[in-house]
Amino acid sequence: MNTLKKLNFYSKFSKSVSSIKIMLLLFGILLSLSGCEKIKSPMVPETSIPDVEPLTVMTYNVYVGSSAEPLLSVENLLQVPQEVANMYNNVIASDFPGRATAITKSIKTYQPHVIGLQEISLIRTQSPGNSITERTPDAEEVVLDYLQILMDALQAEGLSYQVAAQVENLDIEMPMLTDTGINDVRLTDYDVLLARSDVAVSRSMTANFTNILTIETLALEIQRGYTAVDATVAGVTYRFVNTHLEAFAEENRVAQMQELVDVLSAEALPIIVLGDFNTRAPNGTAYQILLSAGYVDVWQMDSEGTGNTCCQDDDILNEMSDLSVRIDQIFVRNLELPVSVLTHTVGDTPSERLPSGLWPSDHAGVVAHFAFE
């Protein structure tokens, strides 16, 4: 409420309290004169103006469950079916349903208004496989649908979120060696923005970067992209952007960051850009591009811990956390920041590990609270 209304409210409340106190005093005097037992006056309840809920946002790379580097670095195509099998087995062993439950606990603790997710994967198979002769992905038997698994976990915890924007990145099918022959495995990778159900969203946009990494040996293009949406919280509309930049080649990563900056250059709304940027703070080249474009890294405001977000061991079974670099970040532009901006990581303490010893992801998530008055 505005200042004038507050003053009127407090003036009326003060007069009411004074009247009640006078009546109670007179009533007490009358009782004492009549010889009744001494009684306690009832407590006058205190009133306060409720604080506005802080704008809370989160970014989390949930991890597909295996490193792709051994596969992407093969020099002999005859190695591919075995490397694909290794990667597939690692993904299954990483237990995303169990990890989704752990990730959901972090979400429930902070209940962000908007969440940016990376490496939301869809794993499908086909038996027998035909990808050696047919280049078009056509495996349709769903093994793991990360988005559905996570949404089910959120619902089981009584949380209500909606998919505000989703971009499809890589969609690749490859042969996998099995005990019975060659099957196909298909991986489709997405970046997703979730919005809490009480957050109004509009102007959803998804796009893939024009600059992409090509693995010539495999005739494979590593597509990356971004999602954007307008989200209104406490009467203020923000432009949220979620992305996952190239991990394996800095040249492509830098070009993608510049492309994103150019796309957002004319945006007038307050912008919150979050994701796995794969650029190290504070000296990464892509990181510096964002700073030069007027973006502020909110981790520098009021932070708890080191902010390191990457990376646990490939099998995510290491006992001690191996997080040593900060590549998952939250930036703002066109936004007058409040005095209080609290940022911290999640999913990176031993108590958050699964009973099996698995970490929730090979990355930590990052949460930011903007306490606007």
C-alpha positions in Angstrom: 0.0 0.0 0.0 1.2 3.6 -0.5 2.5 5.8 2.3 -0.7 7.8 2.7 -2.8 4.7 3.1 -0.3 3.2 5.6 -0.5 6.4 7.7 -4.3 6.4 7.7 -4.3 2.7 8.6 -1.9 3.2 11.5 -3.8 6.3 12.8 -7.2 4.5 12.8 -5.5 1.4 14.4 -3.9 3.5 17.1 -7.2 5.2 18.0 -8.9 1.9 18.3 -6.2 0.5 20.5 -6.4 3.6 22.8 -10.2 3.2 23.2 -9.9 -0.5 24.0 -7.2 0.2 26.7 -9.4 2.9 28.3 -12.4 0.6 28.5 -10.3 -2.2 30.0 -8.9 0.1 32.6 -12.4 1.3 33.7 -13.6 -2.3 33.7 -10.7 -3.3 35.9 -11.4 -0.5 38.4 -15.0 -1.4 38.7 -14.2 -5.0 39.4 -11.6 -4.1 42.1 -14.2 -1.9 43.8 -16.7 -4.7 43.8 -14.3 -7.1 45.5 -14.0 -9.6 42.6 -10.8 -11.5 42.0 -8.0 -9.9 40.1 -8.2 -10.8 36.3 -5.7 -10.3 33.5 -6.5 -8.0 30.7 -6.7 -9.8 27.3 -3.6 -9.2 25.0 -4.2 -6.8 22.1 -3.0 -8.6 19.0 -0.1 -7.1 17.1 -0.6 -6.3 13.5 2.0 -6.1 10.7 2.0 -5.5 7.0 3.1 -8.8 5.4 6.3 -8.7 3.4 6.2 -9.2 -0.4 7.4 -12.7 -1.3 10.9 -12.5 -2.8 11.3 -13.2 -6.5 13.0 -16.6 -6.4 14.6 -18.3 -9.5 16.7 -21.4 -10.0 18.9 -22.9 -12.7 19.8 -26.6 -12.6 21.6 -28.9 -15.1 20.1 -32.2 -14.2 22.7 -34.3 -16.0 21.9 -36.9 -18.6 23.9 -39.4 -16.6 27.1 -40.0 -18.6 29.9 -38.1 -20.1 29.7 -38.0 -23.9 33.3 -37.3 -24.4 34.5 -40.9 -25.0 31.9 -41.3 -27.7 32.6 -37.9 -29.4 36.3 -38.5 -29.5 36.3 -41.9 -31.2 38.7 -42.2 -34.1 37.4 -45.5 -35.6 33.7 -45.8 -36.4 33.9 -49.5 -35.3 34.2 -48.2 -31.8 30.9 -46.4 -31.8 28.5 -49.3 -30.9 30.6 -50.2 -27.8 30.9 -46.5 -26.7 27.2 -46.0 -27.2 26.5 -49.1 -25.0 28.9 -47.7 -22.3 27.1 -44.4 -22.3 23.6 -46.0 -22.3 24.6 -48.2 -19.3 26.0 -45.2 -17.4 22.7 -43.3 -18.0 20.7 -46.2 -16.6 23.0 -46.6 -13.6 22.7 -42.9 -12.8 19.1 -43.5 -11.7 17.4 -40.3 -12.9 14.1 -41.2 -11.2 15.9 -41.3 -7.9 17.8 -38.2 -8.7 14.7 -36.4 -9.8 13.3 -37.0 -6.3 16.4 -35.4 -4.7 16.2 -32.4 -7.1 12.5 -32.0 -6.3 13.4 -31.7 -2.6 15.5 -28.7 -3.4 12.7 -27.2 -5.5 10.2 -27.8 -2.7 12.5 -26.1 -0.1 12.7 -22.9 -2.1 9.7 -23.1 -4.5 11.2 -20.9 -7.2 8.8 -18.8 -9.3 10.8 -19.8 -12.5 13.2 -22.7 -13.0 15.7 -23.1 -15.9 16.6 -26.7 -16.6 19.3 -28.2 -18.9 19.9 -31.7 -20.1 16.3 -32.7 -19.9 16.6 -35.9 -21.9 14.4 -38.3 -23.7 16.0 -41.8 -24.1 14.4 -44.1 -26.6 15.4 -47.5 -28.1 14.7 -49.7 -31.1 15.4 -53.4 -31.5 16.7 -54.5 -33.8 18.5 -51.3 -34.8 18.7 -49.8 -38.3 20.7 -46.6 -37.7 23.8 -47.9 -39.5 21.9 -47.8 -42.8 19.1 -45.3 -41.9 20.2 -41.8 -40.8 16.7 -40.6 -39.8 16.0 -41.1 -36.0 13.1 -43.4 -35.7 13.5 -45.2 -32.3 10.3 -44.7 -30.4 10.3 -47.0 -27.4 10.6 -44.7 -24.4 13.1 -45.8 -21.7 13.4 -42.6 -19.8 11.5 -39.3 -20.2 13.3 -36.9 -17.8 10.7 -34.2 -18.1 7.7 -36.5 -17.3 9.7 -38.1 -14.4 10.5 -34.7 -12.9 6.9 -33.4 -13.3 5.6 -36.5 -11.6 8.1 -36.0 -8.8 7.0 -32.4 -8.3 3.3 -33.4 -8.3 4.1 -36.2 -5.7 5.5 -33.5 -3.4 2.4 -31.4 -3.9 4.1 -28.8 -6.1 2.4 -27.3 -9.1 4.5 -26.2 -12.0 3.9 -25.8 -15.7 6.2 -26.0 -18.8 6.5 -22.4 -19.9 8.9 -23.0 -22.7 10.9 -26.0 -24.1 13.5 -26.1 -26.9 14.6 -29.3 -28.6 18.4 -29.4 -29.2 20.3 -32.5 -30.1 18.2 -35.5 -31.6 20.6 -38.3 -32.5 20.2 -42.0 -32.9 23.2 -44.4 -32.9 23.8 -48.2 -32.9 24.4 -49.9 -29.6 26.2 -53.2 -29.0 24.1 -55.7 -26.9 24.3 -59.3 -26.0 21.7 -60.1 -28.7 23.0 -57.9 -31.5 22.8 -54.3 -32.5 20.0 -52.1 -31.1 19.5 -48.4 -31.6 19.6 -45.7 -28.9 18.1 -42.3 -29.5 18.9 -39.3 -27.3 16.8 -36.1 -27.6 18.1 -33.2 -25.5 15.9 -30.3 -24.3 16.3 -27.0 -22.3 13.1 -26.3 -20.3 11.7 -23.3 -18.4 9.2 -24.2 -15.7 6.9 -21.7 -14.1 5.1 -22.0 -10.8 1.3 -22.4 -11.4 0.6 -19.0 -9.8 2.9 -17.2 -12.2 1.3 -15.8 -15.4 3.4 -16.5 -18.5 3.3 -15.3 -22.0 5.4 -14.6 -25.2 7.0 -18.0 -25.1 9.9 -18.3 -27.6 12.4 -21.1 -28.5 15.3 -21.1 -30.9 18.5 -22.9 -31.8 21.8 -21.2 -32.2 23.0 -20.8 -35.8 26.6 -21.5 -34.7 27.0 -25.2 -33.8 29.8 -27.7 -33.2 30.3 -30.4 -35.8 32.0 -33.7 -35.0 33.2 -34.7 -38.5 34.2 -38.2 -37.6 30.6 -39.0 -36.6 29.0 -36.6 -39.1 27.3 -35.2 -36.0 26.1 -31.7 -35.3 25.7 -30.7 -31.6 22.7 -28.4 -31.6 22.2 -25.9 -28.8 19.4 -23.5 -28.1 17.6 -21.3 -25.7 14.1 -20.6 -24.3 12.5 -17.4 -23.3 9.2 -16.4 -21.7 7.6 -13.4 -20.0 6.7 -14.2 -16.4 4.7 -11.9 -14.1 5.5 -12.0 -10.3 4.0 -9.6 -7.8 2.7 -7.4 -10.6 6.1 -7.1 -12.4 6.8 -8.7 -15.7 10.3 -10.1 -16.4 11.8 -11.7 -19.5 13.3 -15.0 -18.5 15.9 -16.7 -20.7 17.3 -20.2 -20.2 20.2 -21.7 -22.2 23.0 -24.3 -22.3 26.0 -23.2 -24.3 28.5 -25.4 -26.0 30.7 -27.5 -23.6 33.3 -28.9 -26.0 34.5 -25.9 -28.0 35.1 -22.4 -26.8 34.9 -20.9 -30.3 31.3 -22.1 -30.6 30.4 -21.2 -27.1 31.6 -17.6 -27.6 29.7 -17.3 -30.8 26.5 -18.6 -29.2 26.8 -16.2 -26.3 27.2 -13.2 -28.7 24.2 -14.4 -30.7 22.1 -14.5 -27.5 23.3 -11.0 -26.5 22.3 -9.7 -29.9 18.9 -11.3 -29.8 18.2 -9.7 -26.4 19.8 -6.3 -27.1 16.5 -4.5 -27.9 14.5 -6.1 -25.0 13.0 -3.4 -22.7 11.7 -5.6 -20.0 13.9 -6.6 -17.0 15.8 -9.6 -18.2 16.9 -12.6 -16.1 19.2 -14.9 -18.0 20.1 -18.2 -16.4 21.6 -21.6 -17.4 24.7 -23.7 -17.8 26.9 -21.3 -19.8 30.0 -23.6 -19.7 32.1 -20.4 -19.2 34.1 -20.0 -16.0 33.5 -17.0 -13.8 35.0 -14.5 -13.6 37.4 -14.8 -16.5 35.7 -16.9 -19.1 35.5 -15.2 -22.5 31.7 -15.9 -22.9 31.2 -14.7 -19.3 32.9 -11.4 -20.1 30.7 -10.9 -23.2 27.7 -10.8 -20.9 29.3 -8.4 -18.5 30.3 -6.1 -21.4 26.7 -6.1 -22.6 25.5 -4.7 -19.3 24.5 -7.8 -17.5 25.1 -8.3 -13.8 26.1 -11.6 -12.3 24.0 -11.8 -9.2 26.3 -14.2 -7.4 28.6 -11.2 -6.8 25.8 -9.5 -4.7 25.2 -11.5 -1.5 26.3 -15.1 -1.7 26.7 -18.1 0.4 29.6 -20.5 -0.4 32.0 -20.6 -3.3 29.3 -20.9 -6.0 31.2 -23.7 -7.7 28.8 -25.8 -9.7 30.8 -28.3 -11.8 31.6 -31.1 -11.8 31.1 -34.3 -9.9 32.7 -37.5 -11.3 31.1 -39.0 -14.4 29.4 -41.7 -12.4 28.4 -39.2 -9.7 29.5 -41.6 -6.9 32.5 -39.6 -5.6 32.3 -39.3 -1.8 33.7 -35.8 -1.5 32.3 -33.1 -3.8 34.5 -32.3 -6.8 32.9 -29.1 -7.7 35.6 -26.6 -8.6 34.4 -24.1 -11.2 31.4 -21.8 -11.4 29.7 -22.2 -14.8 26.0 -22.3 -13.9 25.0 -18.6 -13.4 22.2 -16.1 -13.1 22.5 -12.7 -14.8 20.2 -9.7 -14.9 19.8 -6.6 -17.1 17.3 -3.7 -17.2 16.7 -4.4 -13.5 17.3 -2.2 -10.5 18.5 -4.7 -8.0 17.2 -4.6 -4.4 19.5 -4.2 -1.5 19.0 -7.9 -0.7 19.9 -10.5 -3.3 20.7 -13.8 -1.7 22.3 -16.5 -3.9 23.4 -20.0 -3.0 23.9 -23.5 -4.5 21.9 -26.7 -4.0 22.5 -30.3 -4.5 26.2 -30.1 -3.4 26.2 -31.2 0.2 26.6 -34.8 1.4 23.2 -34.8 3.0 21.6 -34.3 -0.4 23.1 -37.5 -1.9 20.9 -40.4 -2.6 21.0 -43.5 -0.2 22.9 -45.2 -3.1 25.6 -42.6 -2.9 24.7 -40.8 -6.1 24.8 -37.0 -6.2 21.5 -35.4 -7.6 23.5 -34.3 -10.6 27.1 -33.7 -11.7 26.2 -30.0 -11.3 25.0 -28.0 -8.4 21.9 -25.9 -8.9 21.9 -22.2 -8.2 19.1 -20.3 -6.5 18.6 -16.5 -6.3 16.2 -14.6 -4.1 15.4 -10.9 -5.0 13.8 -9.3 -1.9 12.0 -6.3 -3.5 10.0 -4.1 -1.1 
